[in-house]
Amino acid sequence: MKKKTLGVLAGVAAVIAAGAWHFTRPAAPAQEGPGKGNGFQGPTTVNIVQPKRQDVPVLLQANGTVSPISTVDLHPQTTSTIVKVHVKEGQFVKQGDLMFSLDSRSEAANVQKADAQVARDRASLADLERQYKRSMELLAQKFIAQGAVDTLKSQVDAARALLEADIAAARAVRVDQSYTSIRAPMSGRVGAINVYPGSLVQLATSLATITQLDPINVAFTLPENSLAALLDAQRAGKVPVQAFQNNSDKPIVGHLSFIDNTVDPVAGVIRVKAQFDNDDTRLWPGQYVNTSLTVQTLKDALVVPQNAIITNTRGTFVYTVGPGNTAKAVDVERLHAFGGDAVVRGLQGDEKVIVEGKQNLRPGGKVRVADARVAEQGKPKGVE
């Protein structure tokens, strides 16, 4: 059984070696003219292009979801009854705008009571301070004992402490009264309103939600192999991000605002966010958009069609038209692919790269360009 397995593996290796030899061996000299026997092989007709030099942006694209920077669910901080609703569903509000008024009669009475207590304490303290002042005068004339003066001093200190305590209690009552007026904690758009005048509300009652729409976030994920380029671009400065709505080719421009601190080990992706100005509310929470961000730009790069690049056991290379209209294999490195083109390294830029008819070529094989006029324009052409 082991001998049979070894025989199969040896056969596979022989086939791979034969294929590599076929693509890399120099072509045999062509026998020109008819009647030369089985050695006759005419030139292969090919189309060629000249590599283009251009700046190529390296783009990362992904599907994203619009999400608000913040959303607040309004709840009352006391049990009461709704007196008035000052906003409508879908209305835009600014921070501090009055939204709901609750029944505040009890809180108003408590404020009056606290203010009265503070007034009484002030009067008591003032009376004790006058008594203490007179006692000091009498003590100087030796009309009263030191003990009586010390007693009045203690009463003044106690009255002053009581006054401060009642002032603090009055502030607390005013805080309770402020809970009867519910104001917008931030600027945004009001969602559905769940209560009406006369509704009894408690701490768990949801009154409405406010969603911040400007600015707004778009969350999406990128493959973890893009993380290094993403971090390098962020260190270099603000990274522009474009968002495209469905059925729209007009981009909405923002910038990268967040890169998560961990990679999802299951999906192999990193979560990121981009922030967009949204004063025209083109982006809406929960909406799906297509995103594109440029992490770098390859300056003056050499670009060839992807279908000109061959990858096999020999490596990655392209065929060019060499001296004497022969095929020449040139090793290249694919740096970045975009659409039907790719940025490569290993060419000088003046080569005639074969894009069609290369499937039967071998290094040194004769070629003929299909259309020389196209070749002069640096577009797909044929060698004569």
C-alpha positions in Angstrom: 0.0 0.0 0.0 2.9 2.4 0.8 4.6 1.6 -2.5 1.3 2.5 -4.3 1.0 5.8 -2.5 4.6 6.7 -3.2 4.0 5.9 -6.9 1.0 8.3 -7.1 2.9 11.1 -5.4 5.8 10.6 -7.8 3.5 10.8 -10.8 1.9 14.1 -9.5 5.4 15.6 -9.0 6.4 14.6 -12.5 3.3 16.3 -14.0 4.0 19.6 -12.1 7.7 19.5 -13.2 6.6 18.9 -16.8 4.2 21.9 -16.7 6.9 24.2 -15.3 9.4 23.1 -18.0 6.8 23.7 -20.7 6.2 27.4 -19.6 9.9 28.2 -18.9 12.0 26.3 -21.5 13.2 28.3 -24.5 11.2 27.8 -27.6 12.7 25.7 -30.3 13.8 27.5 -33.5 10.8 27.9 -35.8 11.0 26.1 -39.1 9.9 28.6 -41.7 8.0 27.8 -44.9 5.9 24.8 -45.7 7.2 21.4 -46.2 9.6 21.5 -43.3 8.1 18.5 -41.5 6.7 18.3 -38.1 9.1 21.0 -36.6 7.1 23.9 -38.2 5.6 26.5 -35.7 4.5 29.9 -36.7 4.5 33.1 -34.5 1.7 33.5 -31.9 -0.6 36.4 -32.5 -0.9 38.6 -29.3 -2.3 41.9 -28.1 -0.1 44.1 -26.0 -0.3 47.2 -23.8 2.3 49.5 -22.4 2.4 49.9 -18.6 0.8 53.2 -17.4 2.2 55.5 -14.7 -0.4 57.0 -12.4 -1.2 57.8 -8.8 -3.3 54.9 -7.4 -5.3 55.3 -4.2 -5.4 52.2 -2.0 -9.1 51.9 -1.0 -10.8 49.8 1.6 -14.5 49.2 1.0 -17.2 47.8 3.3 -20.9 47.9 4.0 -21.7 50.1 7.0 -24.6 50.9 9.3 -25.5 54.5 10.3 -25.6 54.8 14.1 -26.2 57.9 16.3 -23.4 59.2 18.5 -25.9 59.3 21.4 -29.5 58.5 22.1 -31.3 59.4 25.4 -34.4 57.7 26.7 -36.2 60.3 28.9 -37.7 59.1 32.2 -39.3 61.1 35.0 -37.3 61.3 38.3 -40.5 61.4 40.4 -44.0 60.0 40.4 -46.4 62.6 39.2 -48.9 63.5 36.5 -48.2 65.0 33.1 -49.6 68.6 32.9 -48.4 69.6 29.4 -46.4 68.1 26.5 -44.4 71.0 24.9 -43.0 69.0 21.9 -44.3 67.0 19.0 -43.1 63.7 17.6 -40.3 64.1 15.1 -39.5 67.6 16.3 -35.9 68.8 16.5 -35.1 70.3 19.9 -32.0 72.1 21.3 -30.4 71.3 24.6 -32.4 72.9 27.4 -35.7 73.1 25.6 -38.7 72.4 27.8 -40.3 69.1 26.8 -42.7 68.0 29.6 -44.3 69.7 32.6 -45.4 67.6 35.6 -47.7 68.5 38.4 -45.5 70.7 40.7 -48.0 71.8 43.4 -46.6 69.6 46.1 -43.0 70.6 45.3 -43.9 74.3 45.2 -45.5 74.0 48.7 -42.4 72.2 50.0 -40.2 75.0 48.6 -42.3 77.6 50.4 -42.1 75.6 53.7 -38.3 75.4 53.4 -37.9 79.1 52.7 -40.0 79.9 55.7 -37.8 77.6 57.9 -34.7 79.4 56.6 -36.3 82.8 57.4 -37.2 81.7 61.0 -33.6 80.4 61.5 -32.2 83.7 60.3 -34.4 85.6 62.8 -33.4 83.3 65.7 -29.7 83.7 64.8 -29.9 87.4 64.6 -31.6 87.6 68.0 -28.9 85.3 69.6 -26.1 87.4 68.0 -27.6 90.6 69.6 -27.8 88.9 73.0 -24.2 87.7 72.7 -23.0 91.2 71.8 -24.8 92.7 74.8 -23.4 90.0 77.1 -19.9 90.8 75.9 -20.5 94.4 76.9 -21.8 93.4 80.3 -18.9 91.0 80.9 -16.5 93.9 80.3 -18.3 95.9 83.0 -18.3 92.7 85.3 -22.1 92.7 85.4 -22.4 89.0 84.3 -20.3 85.9 84.7 -18.1 84.4 82.0 -20.3 81.2 82.0 -23.3 83.1 80.8 -21.4 84.6 77.9 -20.1 81.1 77.0 -23.6 79.8 77.0 -24.8 82.5 74.6 -21.8 81.8 72.4 -22.8 78.1 72.1 -26.4 79.1 71.3 -25.2 81.4 68.5 -23.0 78.6 67.0 -25.9 76.1 67.1 -28.3 78.6 65.5 -25.8 79.3 62.7 -25.4 75.5 62.1 -29.1 75.0 62.0 -29.5 77.9 59.5 -26.9 76.3 57.2 -28.7 72.9 57.4 -32.0 74.4 56.6 -30.5 76.3 53.6 -29.2 73.0 52.3 -32.6 71.4 52.8 -34.2 74.2 50.8 -31.7 73.6 48.0 -32.7 69.9 48.0 -36.4 70.8 47.8 -35.7 73.1 44.8 -33.9 70.2 43.1 -37.0 68.0 43.6 -39.1 70.9 42.1 -36.8 71.0 39.1 -37.8 67.4 38.3 -41.3 68.6 37.4 -39.9 70.3 34.3 -38.2 67.9 31.9 -35.9 69.5 29.5 -33.9 68.2 26.5 -30.5 67.0 27.7 -29.0 67.4 24.2 -29.9 68.7 20.8 -31.5 66.1 18.5 -34.7 64.7 17.1 -37.6 63.6 19.2 -38.9 60.1 18.6 -42.3 58.6 19.5 -44.0 60.3 22.5 -45.6 57.7 24.9 -47.5 60.0 27.3 -50.2 62.7 27.2 -51.5 65.4 29.5 -53.1 63.6 32.5 -50.9 60.5 32.2 -49.6 59.2 35.5 -45.8 58.6 35.2 -43.3 56.9 37.4 -39.6 56.4 37.4 -39.8 53.5 34.9 -42.1 55.3 32.5 -40.5 56.1 29.1 -41.6 59.6 28.0 -39.7 59.9 24.7 -36.3 59.4 23.1 -33.9 62.0 21.7 -31.4 61.0 19.0 -28.5 63.1 18.0 -28.3 63.3 14.2 -25.5 65.8 13.6 -22.8 64.7 13.7 -23.5 61.0 13.1 -21.5 57.8 12.9 -21.2 55.0 10.4 -20.0 51.7 11.8 -18.5 49.0 9.7 -15.9 46.2 9.8 -12.7 45.6 7.8 -10.5 42.5 7.4 -7.8 42.2 10.0 -5.1 42.2 7.3 -6.1 45.8 6.7 -5.3 46.8 10.3 -1.7 47.8 9.8 -2.4 50.1 6.8 -5.4 51.5 8.7 -3.3 52.4 11.8 -0.5 53.8 9.6 -3.0 56.1 7.9 -4.5 57.2 11.2 -1.1 58.1 12.6 -0.4 60.2 9.4 -3.4 62.4 10.0 -7.2 62.5 9.4 -8.3 59.6 7.3 -11.1 60.6 4.8 -14.1 58.2 4.5 -16.8 58.3 1.9 -20.3 56.9 2.3 -22.7 56.1 -0.5 -26.4 55.6 -0.1 -28.2 53.0 -2.1 -28.9 54.0 -5.7 -26.7 57.1 -5.3 -23.2 57.8 -6.6 -22.9 61.1 -4.7 -20.5 60.6 -1.8 -21.0 61.9 1.7 -17.6 62.8 3.1 -16.5 62.2 6.7 -13.4 61.0 8.6 -12.3 57.9 10.5 -13.1 58.4 14.2 -12.7 55.0 15.9 -10.7 51.8 15.6 -11.6 49.0 18.1 -9.0 47.8 20.5 -9.5 44.1 19.6 -9.9 42.0 16.5 -12.8 39.6 16.4 -11.1 36.2 16.6 -14.1 34.4 15.1 -14.8 36.6 12.1 -11.3 37.9 11.7 -12.4 41.5 11.4 -11.8 44.8 13.2 -14.7 47.2 14.0 -14.3 50.8 13.0 -16.4 54.0 12.9 -16.4 57.1 10.8 -18.0 60.4 11.7 -20.0 62.6 9.3 -21.5 66.1 9.5 -25.2 65.5 8.9 -26.8 69.0 9.0 -28.8 68.0 6.0 -29.9 64.7 7.6 -29.0 62.6 4.6 -27.8 59.9 6.9 -30.4 58.3 9.1 -29.9 55.9 12.1 -30.2 52.2 11.1 -29.6 53.0 7.4 -27.2 50.8 5.4 -24.5 52.5 3.3 -21.4 51.6 1.3 -18.2 53.0 2.7 -14.8 53.6 1.1 -11.7 55.0 2.7 -8.3 55.7 1.3 -5.4 54.5 3.5 -2.6 55.5 1.2 -1.8 56.7 -2.4 0.8 54.9 -4.5 2.6 57.7 -6.3 3.6 57.3 -9.9 2.9 53.6 -9.8 3.2 51.2 -12.8 -0.2 49.8 -13.7 -0.9 46.8 -16.0 -4.1 44.8 -16.6 -4.6 42.0 -14.2 -5.1 39.5 -17.0 -1.5 40.1 -18.2 -0.2 38.7 -14.9 0.6 34.9 -14.7 1.1 33.0 -11.5 2.3 29.4 -11.5 5.0 27.2 -10.0 7.6 29.5 -11.7 6.3 32.5 -9.7 4.5 35.7 -10.7 5.5 37.2 -14.1 4.3 38.8 -17.3 5.3 38.2 -20.9 6.7 41.1 -22.8 7.8 41.4 -26.4 11.6 41.1 -26.5 14.2 41.6 -29.2 13.3 39.9 -32.5 9.6 39.8 -31.6 10.2 37.0 -29.1 8.3 36.4 -25.8 10.3 37.4 -22.7 9.2 36.5 -19.1 9.7 39.3 -16.6 9.2 38.6 -12.9 6.9 41.1 -11.2 5.4 41.7 -7.7 1.7 42.5 -7.5 1.5 45.4 -5.0 -2.2 46.3 -5.2 -5.2 45.2 -7.3 -8.1 47.5 -8.2 -10.8 46.7 -10.7 -9.3 45.1 -13.8 -5.8 46.6 -13.2 -3.0 46.0 -10.8 0.0 48.0 -9.5 3.2 46.0 -10.1 6.9 46.2 -9.3 9.6 44.8 -11.6 8.9 46.7 -14.9 10.7 49.7 -16.2 7.6 51.2 -17.9 8.6 51.0 -21.5 7.9 47.3 -22.0 5.3 45.9 -24.4 3.3 43.7 -22.1 1.3 40.8 -23.6 -2.3 40.6 -22.4 -3.9 38.3 -25.0 -2.5 35.2 -26.6 -0.1 34.4 -23.8 -1.6 31.0 -22.9 0.5 29.1 -25.4 3.7 31.2 -25.0 7.1 30.1 -23.8 10.1 32.3 -23.2 11.8 32.9 -26.5 8.7 32.0 -28.6 8.0 34.1 -31.7 5.0 36.5 -31.4 3.2 38.8 -33.8 1.3 41.9 -32.7 -2.4 42.0 -33.9 -2.6 45.8 -34.5 0.5 48.0 -34.5 -1.5 51.2 -34.4 -3.0 50.4 -31.0 0.5 49.6 -29.8 1.7 53.2 -30.6 -1.1 54.6 -28.4 0.0 52.5 -25.3 -3.2 50.5 -25.5 -3.9 46.8 -26.3 -2.0 46.2 -29.6 -0.3 43.5 -31.7 3.4 43.2 -32.6 4.2 42.9 -36.3 
